[in-house]
Amino acid sequence: MLKDLLSCSSVCRRWLGWIVGTVHSSGLFELRLRYFNNDYGRDSEGNCCSGISDPQTGKCIGTCKTRFRVCLKHYQAKIDTTSPCTYGDVVTPILGENSVNLTNTQKFKSKGFTNPIQFAFNFAWPVSGEKKNIFYLYLV
């Protein structure tokens, strides 16, 4: 049946489009964060969050202010963190320091953070050749 539809003439496609009508799509992507631990007190670029390290051990002194940037992108062989997020991004408020337990969702509501993080989408799902639609999600 699908093969017949794909080989359909332009007149046939117009007729089929009239019968089927317009198709709309929508969905919701959710990411639930549970725990985060930053043992070394370093930021996303590898620097000490406080800017201070112990001269003898090199260990960072002080704590980080932890927040997340969640970026939903199209497939990339090498992830480029500087390019725009194709399907949206969310930046959380500061949720804690080096160690954060995100399982108590009520605790973070006053900070304006909702767990799970949600991305609503209302676009046609992209298809390209034989590749499957793979989305990358990265935290910064």
N, CA, C and O atoms as a GROMACS GRO file, in nm:
protein
  560
    1MET      N    1   0.083  -0.119   0.000
    1MET     CA    2   0.000   0.000   0.000
    1MET      C    3   0.088   0.126   0.000
    1MET      O    4   0.064   0.218  -0.079
    2LEU      N    5   0.191   0.131   0.091
    2LEU     CA    6   0.279   0.247   0.097
    2LEU      C    7   0.351   0.266  -0.035
    2LEU      O    8   0.366   0.379  -0.082
    3LYS      N    9   0.396   0.155  -0.096
    3LYS     CA   10   0.466   0.162  -0.224
    3LYS      C   11   0.374   0.225  -0.330
    3LYS      O   12   0.419   0.307  -0.410
    4ASP      N   13   0.245   0.187  -0.330
    4ASP     CA   14   0.148   0.244  -0.423
    4ASP      C   15   0.131   0.395  -0.402
    4ASP      O   16   0.122   0.471  -0.498
    5LEU      N   17   0.127   0.436  -0.274
    5LEU     CA   18   0.111   0.579  -0.245
    5LEU      C   19   0.232   0.659  -0.290
    5LEU      O   20   0.218   0.771  -0.340
    6LEU      N   21   0.352   0.602  -0.271
    6LEU     CA   22   0.474   0.673  -0.309
    6LEU      C   23   0.486   0.686  -0.460
    6LEU      O   24   0.545   0.782  -0.509
    7SER      N   25   0.431   0.589  -0.535
    7SER     CA   26   0.439   0.596  -0.681
    7SER      C   27   0.319   0.668  -0.742
    7SER      O   28   0.303   0.669  -0.863
    8CYS      N   29   0.238   0.725  -0.660
    8CYS     CA   30   0.116   0.796  -0.701
    8CYS      C   31   0.152   0.919  -0.786
    8CYS      O   32   0.253   0.984  -0.758
    9SER      N   33   0.073   0.950  -0.887
    9SER     CA   34   0.096   1.068  -0.972
    9SER      C   35   0.066   1.196  -0.894
    9SER      O   36   0.012   1.191  -0.783
   10SER      N   37   0.100   1.311  -0.953
   10SER     CA   38   0.074   1.439  -0.885
   10SER      C   39  -0.076   1.462  -0.867
   10SER      O   40  -0.117   1.520  -0.766
   11VAL      N   41  -0.156   1.420  -0.961
   11VAL     CA   42  -0.302   1.433  -0.948
   11VAL      C   43  -0.350   1.346  -0.832
   11VAL      O   44  -0.431   1.389  -0.750
   12CYS      N   45  -0.298   1.226  -0.826
   12CYS     CA   46  -0.333   1.133  -0.719
   12CYS      C   47  -0.294   1.191  -0.583
   12CYS      O   48  -0.371   1.181  -0.488
   13ARG      N   49  -0.174   1.254  -0.574
   13ARG     CA   50  -0.127   1.312  -0.447
   13ARG      C   51  -0.217   1.426  -0.403
   13ARG      O   52  -0.249   1.438  -0.285
   14ARG      N   53  -0.260   1.510  -0.498
   14ARG     CA   54  -0.351   1.618  -0.463
   14ARG      C   55  -0.483   1.563  -0.410
   14ARG      O   56  -0.537   1.614  -0.312
   15TRP      N   57  -0.534   1.461  -0.475
   15TRP     CA   58  -0.657   1.397  -0.432
   15TRP      C   59  -0.640   1.335  -0.294
   15TRP      O   60  -0.727   1.349  -0.208
   16LEU      N   61  -0.527   1.268  -0.272
   16LEU     CA   62  -0.498   1.206  -0.143
   16LEU      C   63  -0.484   1.314  -0.035
   16LEU      O   64  -0.532   1.296   0.077
   17GLY      N   65  -0.418   1.427  -0.067
   17GLY     CA   66  -0.404   1.537   0.027
   17GLY      C   67  -0.538   1.594   0.068
   17GLY      O   68  -0.558   1.634   0.183
   18TRP      N   69  -0.630   1.598  -0.026
   18TRP     CA   70  -0.765   1.648   0.004
   18TRP      C   71  -0.837   1.554   0.100
   18TRP      O   72  -0.906   1.600   0.191
   19ILE      N   73  -0.820   1.422   0.082
   19ILE     CA   74  -0.886   1.324   0.170
   19ILE      C   75  -0.824   1.326   0.310
   19ILE      O   76  -0.896   1.330   0.410
   20VAL      N   77  -0.692   1.324   0.315
   20VAL     CA   78  -0.622   1.316   0.444
   20VAL      C   79  -0.628   1.449   0.517
   20VAL      O   80  -0.644   1.452   0.639
   21GLY      N   81  -0.617   1.559   0.445
   21GLY     CA   82  -0.616   1.690   0.508
   21GLY      C   83  -0.478   1.724   0.562
   21GLY      O   84  -0.379   1.660   0.526
   22THR      N   85  -0.472   1.822   0.646
   22THR     CA   86  -0.346   1.866   0.704
   22THR      C   87  -0.314   1.783   0.828
   22THR      O   88  -0.401   1.756   0.911
   23VAL      N   89  -0.190   1.743   0.838
   23VAL     CA   90  -0.146   1.664   0.952
   23VAL      C   91  -0.059   1.753   1.041
   23VAL      O   92   0.034   1.817   0.991
   24HIS      N   93  -0.086   1.757   1.169
   24HIS     CA   94  -0.008   1.834   1.264
   24HIS      C   95   0.053   1.738   1.365
   24HIS      O   96  -0.004   1.634   1.396
   25SER      N   97   0.170   1.775   1.417
   25SER     CA   98   0.232   1.690   1.517
   25SER      C   99   0.275   1.774   1.636
   25SER      O  100   0.301   1.894   1.623
   26SER      N  101   0.282   1.711   1.750
   26SER     CA  102   0.331   1.778   1.870
   26SER      C  103   0.376   1.671   1.967
   26SER      O  104   0.342   1.553   1.954
   27GLY      N  105   0.453   1.711   2.063
   27GLY     CA  106   0.502   1.616   2.162
   27GLY      C  107   0.568   1.688   2.277
   27GLY      O  108   0.573   1.811   2.282
   28LEU      N  109   0.620   1.609   2.368
   28LEU     CA  110   0.684   1.663   2.487
   28LEU      C  111   0.804   1.577   2.520
   28LEU      O  112   0.791   1.456   2.538
   29PHE      N  113   0.920   1.639   2.526
   29PHE     CA  114   1.042   1.570   2.567
   29PHE      C  115   1.067   1.609   2.712
   29PHE      O  116   1.065   1.728   2.745
   30GLU      N  117   1.090   1.511   2.799
   30GLU     CA  118   1.113   1.539   2.941
   30GLU      C  119   1.247   1.483   2.985
   30GLU      O  120   1.287   1.374   2.943
   31LEU      N  121   1.315   1.557   3.070
   31LEU     CA  122   1.439   1.513   3.131
   31LEU      C  123   1.427   1.534   3.281
   31LEU      O  124   1.411   1.647   3.328
   32ARG      N  125   1.435   1.425   3.356
   32ARG     CA  126   1.428   1.434   3.502
   32ARG      C  127   1.570   1.423   3.558
   32ARG      O  128   1.641   1.326   3.533
   33LEU      N  129   1.609   1.524   3.632
   33LEU     CA  130   1.740   1.525   3.698
   33LEU      C  131   1.723   1.468   3.838
   33LEU      O  132   1.625   1.498   3.907
   34ARG      N  133   1.819   1.386   3.881
   34ARG     CA  134   1.807   1.325   4.014
   34ARG      C  135   1.918   1.373   4.108
   34ARG      O  136   1.889   1.432   4.213
   35TYR      N  137   2.042   1.349   4.072
   35TYR     CA  138   2.154   1.386   4.158
   35TYR      C  139   2.264   1.446   4.072
   35TYR      O  140   2.280   1.410   3.955
   36PHE      N  141   2.339   1.536   4.132
   36PHE     CA  142   2.456   1.590   4.065
   36PHE      C  143   2.564   1.609   4.171
   36PHE      O  144   2.538   1.664   4.278
   37ASN      N  145   2.684   1.564   4.140
   37ASN     CA  146   2.794   1.578   4.233
   37ASN      C  147   2.918   1.627   4.158
   37ASN      O  148   2.961   1.565   4.060
   38ASN      N  149   2.975   1.737   4.204
   38ASN     CA  150   3.094   1.796   4.145
   38ASN      C  151   3.206   1.786   4.249
   38ASN      O  152   3.232   1.880   4.323
   39ASP      N  153   3.270   1.670   4.254
   39ASP     CA  154   3.373   1.643   4.356
   39ASP      C  155   3.490   1.740   4.351
   39ASP      O  156   3.551   1.769   4.454
   40TYR      N  157   3.521   1.790   4.233
   40TYR     CA  158   3.642   1.872   4.219
   40TYR      C  159   3.617   2.022   4.226
   40TYR      O  160   3.713   2.099   4.225
   41GLY      N  161   3.493   2.065   4.233
   41GLY     CA  162   3.464   2.207   4.244
   41GLY      C  163   3.506   2.287   4.122
   41GLY      O  164   3.553   2.400   4.134
   42ARG      N  165   3.490   2.227   4.004
   42ARG     CA  166   3.530   2.293   3.880
   42ARG      C  167   3.410   2.326   3.793
   42ARG      O  168   3.307   2.258   3.798
   43ASP      N  169   3.424   2.432   3.713
   43ASP     CA  170   3.316   2.472   3.623
   43ASP      C  171   3.322   2.391   3.493
   43ASP      O  172   3.405   2.301   3.480
   44SER      N  173   3.235   2.423   3.398
   44SER     CA  174   3.226   2.347   3.274
   44SER      C  175   3.352   2.359   3.187
   44SER      O  176   3.371   2.280   3.094
   45GLU      N  177   3.437   2.458   3.215
   45GLU     CA  178   3.561   2.474   3.140
   45GLU      C  179   3.681   2.418   3.214
   45GLU      O  180   3.794   2.429   3.167
   46GLY      N  181   3.657   2.358   3.333
   46GLY     CA  182   3.765   2.294   3.408
   46GLY      C  183   3.835   2.384   3.507
   46GLY      O  184   3.933   2.343   3.570
   47ASN      N  185   3.788   2.507   3.522
   47ASN     CA  186   3.850   2.601   3.616
   47ASN      C  187   3.784   2.589   3.754
   47ASN      O  188   3.667   2.550   3.764
   48CYS      N  189   3.859   2.622   3.859
   48CYS     CA  190   3.800   2.625   3.993
   48CYS      C  191   3.690   2.731   3.996
   48CYS      O  192   3.712   2.844   3.954
   49CYS      N  193   3.575   2.694   4.045
   49CYS     CA  194   3.462   2.789   4.050
   49CYS      C  195   3.497   2.912   4.132
   49CYS      O  196   3.461   3.024   4.096
   50SER      N  197   3.567   2.891   4.242
   50SER     CA  198   3.603   3.003   4.330
   50SER      C  199   3.722   3.082   4.276
   50SER      O  200   3.749   3.194   4.320
   51GLY      N  201   3.792   3.022   4.180
   51GLY     CA  202   3.912   3.086   4.126
   51GLY      C  203   4.035   3.062   4.212
   51GLY      O  204   4.143   3.111   4.182
   52ILE      N  205   4.018   2.986   4.320
   52ILE     CA  206   4.128   2.962   4.413
   52ILE      C  207   4.154   2.812   4.426
   52ILE      O  208   4.060   2.733   4.443
   53SER      N  209   4.281   2.773   4.417
   53SER     CA  210   4.317   2.633   4.440
   53SER      C  211   4.428   2.627   4.544
   53SER      O  212   4.505   2.722   4.561
   54ASP      N  213   4.435   2.515   4.612
   54ASP     CA  214   4.540   2.492   4.713
   54ASP      C  215   4.673   2.481   4.640
   54ASP      O  216   4.687   2.397   4.552
   55PRO      N  217   4.772   2.564   4.675
   55PRO     CA  218   4.899   2.563   4.603
   55PRO      C  219   4.975   2.430   4.616
   55PRO      O  220   5.053   2.395   4.528
   56GLN      N  221   4.952   2.356   4.724
   56GLN     CA  222   5.024   2.230   4.743
   56GLN      C  223   4.957   2.113   4.672
   56GLN      O  224   5.024   2.031   4.609
   57THR      N  225   4.824   2.104   4.680
   57THR     CA  226   4.753   1.990   4.622
   57THR      C  227   4.691   2.020   4.486
   57THR      O  228   4.663   1.929   4.409
   58GLY      N  229   4.670   2.147   4.457
   58GLY     CA  230   4.604   2.186   4.332
   58GLY      C  231   4.453   2.170   4.339
   58GLY      O  232   4.383   2.199   4.242
   59LYS      N  233   4.402   2.124   4.453
   59LYS     CA  234   4.259   2.102   4.471
   59LYS      C  235   4.188   2.237   4.486
   59LYS      O  236   4.239   2.328   4.551
   60CYS      N  237   4.069   2.247   4.427
   60CYS     CA  238   3.994   2.372   4.434
   60CYS      C  239   3.945   2.397   4.576
   60CYS      O  240   3.904   2.305   4.647
   61ILE      N  241   3.950   2.524   4.615
   61ILE     CA  242   3.900   2.566   4.745
   61ILE      C  243   3.770   2.642   4.720
   61ILE      O  244   3.764   2.728   4.632
   62GLY      N  245   3.668   2.611   4.795
   62GLY     CA  246   3.539   2.678   4.776
   62GLY      C  247   3.443   2.590   4.699
   62GLY      O  248   3.474   2.477   4.662
   63THR      N  249   3.325   2.644   4.676
   63THR     CA  250   3.220   2.567   4.610
   63THR      C  251   3.173   2.636   4.482
   63THR      O  252   3.201   2.753   4.458
   64CYS      N  253   3.102   2.559   4.404
   64CYS     CA  254   3.041   2.611   4.281
   64CYS      C  255   2.895   2.643   4.307
   64CYS      O  256   2.834   2.591   4.401
   65LYS      N  257   2.840   2.729   4.225
   65LYS     CA  258   2.696   2.756   4.226
   65LYS      C  259   2.640   2.678   4.107
   65LYS      O  260   2.657   2.717   3.992
   66THR      N  261   2.575   2.567   4.137
   66THR     CA  262   2.534   2.473   4.032
   66THR      C  263   2.401   2.511   3.968
   66THR      O  264   2.300   2.531   4.035
   67ARG      N  265   2.407   2.520   3.837
   67ARG     CA  266   2.288   2.535   3.754
   67ARG      C  267   2.315   2.456   3.628
   67ARG      O  268   2.429   2.418   3.602
   68PHE      N  269   2.211   2.430   3.550
   68PHE     CA  270   2.226   2.351   3.429
   68PHE      C  271   2.172   2.426   3.309
   68PHE      O  272   2.077   2.503   3.318
   69ARG      N  273   2.236   2.402   3.198
   69ARG     CA  274   2.180   2.444   3.068
   69ARG      C  275   2.156   2.314   2.994
   69ARG      O  276   2.248   2.238   2.966
   70VAL      N  277   2.032   2.290   2.962
   70VAL     CA  278   1.993   2.170   2.890
   70VAL      C  279   1.960   2.211   2.748
   70VAL      O  280   1.876   2.298   2.726
   71CYS      N  281   2.026   2.148   2.652
   71CYS     CA  282   2.014   2.187   2.512
   71CYS      C  283   1.973   2.065   2.430
   71CYS      O  284   2.038   1.961   2.435
   72LEU      N  285   1.865   2.077   2.357
   72LEU     CA  286   1.817   1.969   2.272
   72LEU      C  287   1.851   2.006   2.128
   72LEU      O  288   1.800   2.104   2.074
   73LYS      N  289   1.939   1.923   2.066
   73LYS     CA  290   1.990   1.953   1.932
   73LYS      C  291   1.966   1.838   1.836
   73LYS      O  292   1.935   1.726   1.878
   74HIS      N  293   1.980   1.868   1.709
   74HIS     CA  294   1.978   1.765   1.606
   74HIS      C  295   2.109   1.685   1.612
   74HIS      O  296   2.203   1.724   1.681
   75TYR      N  297   2.113   1.576   1.541
   75TYR     CA  298   2.232   1.492   1.540
   75TYR      C  299   2.354   1.570   1.489
   75TYR      O  300   2.345   1.642   1.389
   76GLN      N  301   2.466   1.554   1.558
   76GLN     CA  302   2.595   1.609   1.514
   76GLN      C  303   2.701   1.504   1.543
   76GLN      O  304   2.705   1.449   1.653
   77ALA      N  305   2.787   1.475   1.444
   77ALA     CA  306   2.895   1.378   1.465
   77ALA      C  307   2.987   1.426   1.578
   77ALA      O  308   3.031   1.348   1.661
   78LYS      N  309   3.016   1.557   1.578
   78LYS     CA  310   3.093   1.617   1.686
   78LYS      C  311   3.006   1.728   1.744
   78LYS      O  312   2.968   1.822   1.674
   79ILE      N  313   2.973   1.717   1.871
   79ILE     CA  314   2.881   1.813   1.933
   79ILE      C  315   2.948   1.949   1.946
   79ILE      O  316   3.056   1.962   2.003
   80ASP      N  317   2.881   2.049   1.893
   80ASP     CA  318   2.928   2.187   1.899
   80ASP      C  319   2.846   2.260   2.005
   80ASP      O  320   2.728   2.289   1.983
   81THR      N  321   2.907   2.288   2.118
   81THR     CA  322   2.834   2.353   2.228
   81THR      C  323   2.814   2.503   2.206
   81THR      O  324   2.746   2.568   2.285
   82THR      N  325   2.874   2.558   2.099
   82THR     CA  326   2.860   2.701   2.074
   82THR      C  327   2.747   2.733   1.975
   82THR      O  328   2.704   2.847   1.964
   83SER      N  329   2.700   2.632   1.902
   83SER     CA  330   2.592   2.656   1.805
   83SER      C  331   2.457   2.652   1.876
   83SER      O  332   2.445   2.595   1.984
   84PRO      N  333   2.355   2.712   1.814
   84PRO     CA  334   2.222   2.718   1.877
   84PRO      C  335   2.163   2.578   1.902
   84PRO      O  336   2.199   2.481   1.836
   85CYS      N  337   2.074   2.573   1.997
   85CYS     CA  338   2.003   2.449   2.029
   85CYS      C  339   1.884   2.440   1.935
   85CYS      O  340   1.790   2.519   1.945
   86THR      N  341   1.887   2.345   1.845
   86THR     CA  342   1.787   2.331   1.739
   86THR      C  343   1.644   2.323   1.792
   86THR      O  344   1.554   2.388   1.739
   87TYR      N  345   1.624   2.245   1.897
   87TYR     CA  346   1.489   2.220   1.946
   87TYR      C  347   1.461   2.284   2.081
   87TYR      O  348   1.362   2.251   2.146
   88GLY      N  349   1.546   2.376   2.123
   88GLY     CA  350   1.522   2.450   2.245
   88GLY      C  351   1.624   2.424   2.353
   88GLY      O  352   1.696   2.324   2.350
   89ASP      N  353   1.630   2.514   2.448
   89ASP     CA  354   1.717   2.495   2.563
   89ASP      C  355   1.651   2.555   2.686
   89ASP      O  356   1.563   2.641   2.676
   90VAL      N  357   1.695   2.508   2.800
   90VAL     CA  358   1.645   2.554   2.928
   90VAL      C  359   1.765   2.580   3.017
   90VAL      O  360   1.856   2.497   3.025
   91VAL      N  361   1.767   2.694   3.082
   91VAL     CA  362   1.871   2.725   3.180
   91VAL      C  363   1.802   2.731   3.315
   91VAL      O  364   1.707   2.807   3.334
   92THR      N  365   1.850   2.651   3.408
   92THR     CA  366   1.788   2.647   3.541
   92THR      C  367   1.843   2.760   3.627
   92THR      O  368   1.950   2.815   3.597
   93PRO      N  369   1.772   2.795   3.732
   93PRO     CA  370   1.832   2.887   3.830
   93PRO      C  371   1.941   2.812   3.907
   93PRO      O  372   1.957   2.691   3.889
   94ILE      N  373   2.014   2.880   3.990
   94ILE     CA  374   2.114   2.813   4.075
   94ILE      C  375   2.038   2.721   4.170
   94ILE      O  376   1.948   2.764   4.242
   95LEU      N  377   2.077   2.593   4.169
   95LEU     CA  378   2.004   2.492   4.245
   95LEU      C  379   2.077   2.444   4.370
   95LEU      O  380   2.020   2.373   4.452
   96GLY      N  381   2.203   2.483   4.383
   96GLY     CA  382   2.279   2.440   4.501
   96GLY      C  383   2.426   2.464   4.478
   96GLY      O  384   2.467   2.547   4.398
   97GLU      N  385   2.506   2.387   4.554
   97GLU     CA  386   2.651   2.401   4.542
   97GLU      C  387   2.709   2.279   4.471
   97GLU      O  388   2.654   2.235   4.370
   98ASN      N  389   2.818   2.223   4.522
   98ASN     CA  390   2.886   2.113   4.452
   98ASN      C  391   2.806   1.984   4.446
   98ASN      O  392   2.823   1.906   4.352
   99SER      N  393   2.720   1.961   4.541
   99SER     CA  394   2.640   1.839   4.544
   99SER      C  395   2.494   1.877   4.556
   99SER      O  396   2.455   1.950   4.648
  100VAL      N  397   2.412   1.827   4.463
  100VAL     CA  398   2.271   1.864   4.461
  100VAL      C  399   2.186   1.739   4.446
  100VAL      O  400   2.206   1.658   4.356
  101ASN      N  401   2.090   1.724   4.538
  101ASN     CA  402   1.992   1.616   4.530
  101ASN      C  403   1.864   1.678   4.475
  101ASN      O  404   1.802   1.762   4.540
  102LEU      N  405   1.825   1.638   4.356
  102LEU     CA  406   1.711   1.699   4.287
  102LEU      C  407   1.584   1.615   4.297
  102LEU      O  408   1.488   1.640   4.223
  103THR      N  409   1.582   1.517   4.386
  103THR     CA  410   1.464   1.429   4.396
  103THR      C  411   1.349   1.493   4.473
  103THR      O  412   1.234   1.454   4.454
  104ASN      N  413   1.377   1.591   4.559
  104ASN     CA  414   1.271   1.662   4.632
  104ASN      C  415   1.226   1.782   4.548
  104ASN      O  416   1.280   1.892   4.561
  105THR      N  417   1.127   1.759   4.462
  105THR     CA  418   1.086   1.863   4.368
  105THR      C  419   1.023   1.984   4.436
  105THR      O  420   1.033   2.095   4.382
  106GLN      N  421   0.960   1.967   4.551
  106GLN     CA  422   0.897   2.078   4.622
  106GLN      C  423   1.001   2.182   4.667
  106GLN      O  424   0.973   2.302   4.669
  107LYS      N  425   1.119   2.134   4.703
  107LYS     CA  426   1.227   2.222   4.752
  107LYS      C  427   1.267   2.328   4.648
  107LYS      O  428   1.309   2.438   4.685
  108PHE      N  429   1.254   2.294   4.520
  108PHE     CA  430   1.304   2.383   4.415
  108PHE      C  431   1.195   2.469   4.350
  108PHE      O  432   1.226   2.558   4.271
  109LYS      N  433   1.070   2.444   4.383
  109LYS     CA  434   0.960   2.522   4.323
  109LYS      C  435   0.973   2.670   4.354
  109LYS      O  436   0.943   2.754   4.269
  110SER      N  437   1.019   2.703   4.475
  110SER     CA  438   1.034   2.844   4.512
  110SER      C  439   1.144   2.913   4.431
  110SER      O  440   1.146   3.036   4.421
  111LYS      N  441   1.234   2.834   4.373
  111LYS     CA  442   1.340   2.890   4.288
  111LYS      C  443   1.297   2.898   4.142
  111LYS      O  444   1.373   2.944   4.057
  112GLY      N  445   1.175   2.853   4.115
  112GLY     CA  446   1.126   2.858   3.977
  112GLY      C  447   1.174   2.741   3.892
  112GLY      O  448   1.175   2.750   3.770
  113PHE      N  449   1.213   2.631   3.955
  113PHE     CA  450   1.261   2.514   3.883
  113PHE      C  451   1.160   2.402   3.893
  113PHE      O  452   1.114   2.367   4.002
  114THR      N  453   1.125   2.345   3.779
  114THR     CA  454   1.034   2.231   3.774
  114THR      C  455   1.110   2.110   3.722
  114THR      O  456   1.178   2.117   3.619
  115ASN      N  457   1.098   2.000   3.793
  115ASN     CA  458   1.163   1.876   3.754
  115ASN      C  459   1.053   1.773   3.730
  115ASN      O  460   0.981   1.742   3.825
  116PRO      N  461   1.038   1.719   3.610
  116PRO     CA  462   1.133   1.716   3.499
  116PRO      C  463   1.131   1.844   3.416
  116PRO      O  464   1.031   1.916   3.410
  117ILE      N  465   1.244   1.868   3.351
  117ILE     CA  466   1.255   1.978   3.255
  117ILE      C  467   1.180   1.933   3.131
  117ILE      O  468   1.193   1.818   3.088
  118GLN      N  469   1.100   2.023   3.073
  118GLN     CA  470   1.017   1.985   2.959
  118GLN      C  471   1.046   2.071   2.837
  118GLN      O  472   1.064   2.192   2.846
  119PHE      N  473   1.048   2.006   2.722
  119PHE     CA  474   1.058   2.073   2.593
  119PHE      C  475   0.934   2.035   2.514
  119PHE      O  476   0.917   1.918   2.478
  120ALA      N  477   0.849   2.130   2.487
  120ALA     CA  478   0.733   2.103   2.402
  120ALA      C  479   0.775   2.127   2.258
  120ALA      O  480   0.848   2.222   2.229
  121PHE      N  481   0.730   2.042   2.169
  121PHE     CA  482   0.758   2.067   2.027
  121PHE      C  483   0.633   2.044   1.946
  121PHE      O  484   0.550   1.958   1.977
  122ASN      N  485   0.620   2.124   1.840
  122ASN     CA  486   0.504   2.113   1.751
  122ASN      C  487   0.549   2.130   1.607
  122ASN      O  488   0.503   2.220   1.536
  123PHE      N  489   0.640   2.043   1.566
  123PHE     CA  490   0.694   2.048   1.431
  123PHE      C  491   0.696   1.907   1.376
  123PHE      O  492   0.685   1.809   1.450
  124ALA      N  493   0.711   1.897   1.245
  124ALA     CA  494   0.722   1.766   1.182
  124ALA      C  495   0.855   1.704   1.223
  124ALA      O  496   0.958   1.772   1.225
  125TRP      N  497   0.854   1.577   1.255
  125TRP     CA  498   0.975   1.508   1.298
  125TRP      C  499   1.069   1.497   1.179
  125TRP      O  500   1.030   1.442   1.075
  126PRO      N  501   1.193   1.548   1.192
  126PRO     CA  502   1.283   1.550   1.077
  126PRO      C  503   1.332   1.409   1.039
  126PRO      O  504   1.362   1.327   1.126
  127VAL      N  505   1.339   1.384   0.909
  127VAL     CA  506   1.388   1.255   0.860
  127VAL      C  507   1.491   1.286   0.753
  127VAL      O  508   1.469   1.371   0.667
  128SER      N  509   1.605   1.214   0.758
  128SER     CA  510   1.705   1.236   0.655
  128SER      C  511   1.769   1.102   0.619
  128SER      O  512   1.837   1.041   0.701
  129GLY      N  513   1.746   1.057   0.498
  129GLY     CA  514   1.806   0.934   0.449
  129GLY      C  515   1.775   0.816   0.540
  129GLY      O  516   1.663   0.799   0.588
  130GLU      N  517   1.878   0.735   0.563
  130GLU     CA  518   1.859   0.616   0.645
  130GLU      C  519   1.900   0.638   0.790
  130GLU      O  520   1.887   0.547   0.871
  131LYS      N  521   1.949   0.757   0.822
  131LYS     CA  522   1.988   0.785   0.962
  131LYS      C  523   1.864   0.793   1.048
  131LYS      O  524   1.761   0.847   1.006
  132LYS      N  525   1.874   0.743   1.165
  132LYS     CA  526   1.765   0.755   1.260
  132LYS      C  527   1.773   0.896   1.320
  132LYS      O  528   1.879   0.958   1.318
  133ASN      N  529   1.663   0.944   1.373
  133ASN     CA  530   1.663   1.076   1.436
  133ASN      C  531   1.722   1.062   1.575
  133ASN      O  532   1.660   1.009   1.666
  134ILE      N  533   1.842   1.111   1.589
  134ILE     CA  534   1.912   1.104   1.717
  134ILE      C  535   1.927   1.246   1.766
  134ILE      O  536   1.975   1.333   1.694
  135PHE      N  537   1.887   1.268   1.888
  135PHE     CA  538   1.900   1.400   1.946
  135PHE      C  539   2.008   1.395   2.052
  135PHE      O  540   2.020   1.296   2.125
  136TYR      N  541   2.084   1.500   2.062
  136TYR     CA  542   2.186   1.509   2.166
  136TYR      C  543   2.140   1.606   2.271
  136TYR      O  544   2.083   1.712   2.241
  137LEU      N  545   2.164   1.570   2.390
  137LEU     CA  546   2.127   1.651   2.504
  137LEU      C  547   2.256   1.672   2.580
  137LEU      O  548   2.320   1.574   2.619
  138TYR      N  549   2.294   1.794   2.604
  138TYR     CA  550   2.414   1.814   2.683
  138TYR      C  551   2.388   1.915   2.791
  138TYR      O  552   2.304   2.005   2.778
  139LEU      N  553   2.460   1.900   2.899
  139LEU     CA  554   2.450   1.990   3.014
  139LEU      C  555   2.574   2.075   3.018
  139LEU      O  556   2.686   2.024   3.004
  140VAL      N  557   2.556   2.204   3.036
  140VAL     CA  558   2.670   2.296   3.045
  140VAL      C  559   2.668   2.360   3.181
  140VAL      O  560   2.754   2.442   3.212
   0.00000   0.00000   0.00000
